[in-house]
Amino acid sequence: MGILERIQLFGKRKRIFGYRHLSPVVDFAHYLNAKYGFFETELPDEAVKRYLGREYRTTLRSSLKDCWQSQPVRIEMPDLEIGIALVKK
């Protein structure tokens, strides 16, 4: 249905997948809240910056995935932080 995106997690012993919600309605609601205070909540600036940074990475990952015909993966290691990782089969 295109609601969830499955992303393989690297850095684990077994083959494990993580899932990301892809609803544009949720993204739009977060944008309205960040830009105009749509839900009238007290969101700290750091939370908004973190969310927008994650959305930019997701958009860039999708573009690179399509351009290079590769599969996005997430690397989870305690001493390593990587924003975008792609695997080409």
C-alpha positions as CSV (number, residue, x, y, z in Angstrom):
1,M,0.0,0.0,0.0
2,G,3.0,2.3,0.2
3,I,2.5,3.3,3.9
4,L,5.7,1.8,5.3
5,E,9.2,1.6,3.9
6,R,11.3,-1.3,4.9
7,I,15.0,-0.6,5.6
8,Q,17.6,-3.2,6.4
9,L,19.6,-2.6,9.6
10,F,23.4,-3.2,9.5
11,G,25.5,-3.6,12.5
12,K,23.4,-6.5,14.0
13,R,24.3,-10.2,13.9
14,K,21.0,-11.3,12.3
15,R,19.2,-9.8,9.3
16,I,16.8,-7.3,10.8
17,F,14.6,-4.7,9.2
18,G,13.4,-1.4,10.5
19,Y,10.3,0.4,9.1
20,R,9.6,4.1,8.4
21,H,6.1,5.6,8.0
22,L,5.7,7.3,4.6
23,S,2.4,9.2,5.0
24,P,2.5,12.6,3.4
25,V,-0.4,13.7,5.7
26,V,1.8,13.2,8.8
27,D,4.7,15.1,7.2
28,F,2.3,17.9,6.3
29,A,0.9,18.1,9.8
30,H,4.5,18.3,11.2
31,Y,5.3,21.0,8.7
32,L,2.3,23.0,9.7
33,N,3.0,22.6,13.3
34,A,6.7,23.6,12.9
35,K,6.0,26.6,10.7
36,Y,2.7,28.0,12.1
37,G,2.1,26.3,15.4
38,F,-0.9,24.5,13.9
39,F,-1.5,22.3,16.9
40,E,-0.6,25.0,19.4
41,T,1.9,22.9,21.2
42,E,5.1,24.1,22.8
43,L,7.7,22.3,20.6
44,P,11.4,23.1,21.4
45,D,13.4,24.4,18.5
46,E,15.8,21.5,18.8
47,A,12.9,19.0,18.2
48,V,11.9,20.9,15.0
49,K,15.4,21.1,13.7
50,R,16.0,17.4,14.4
51,Y,12.7,16.5,12.5
52,L,13.5,18.7,9.5
53,G,17.1,17.2,9.3
54,R,15.6,13.7,9.3
55,E,13.1,14.7,6.6
56,Y,15.9,16.2,4.4
57,R,18.0,13.0,4.8
58,T,15.0,10.9,3.9
59,T,14.3,12.9,0.8
60,L,17.9,12.8,-0.3
61,R,18.1,9.1,0.4
62,S,15.1,8.5,-1.8
63,S,16.5,10.5,-4.6
64,L,19.9,8.8,-4.5
65,K,18.2,5.4,-4.2
66,D,16.3,6.0,-7.5
67,C,19.3,7.6,-9.2
68,W,21.7,4.8,-8.4
69,Q,19.1,1.9,-8.4
70,S,20.2,0.8,-4.9
71,Q,18.6,-0.2,-1.6
72,P,18.6,2.1,1.4
73,V,20.0,0.6,4.6
74,R,20.5,1.9,8.2
75,I,23.7,1.3,10.0
76,E,23.3,0.9,13.7
77,M,26.7,0.8,15.5
78,P,27.3,2.5,18.9
79,D,30.5,4.4,17.8
80,L,29.4,5.2,14.2
81,E,26.8,7.7,12.9
82,I,25.9,7.6,9.2
83,G,23.0,9.6,7.9
84,I,22.6,7.9,4.5
85,A,23.7,4.4,3.5
86,L,22.9,2.6,0.2
87,V,23.7,-0.9,-0.9
88,K,23.8,-1.9,-4.6
89,K,23.1,-5.5,-5.3
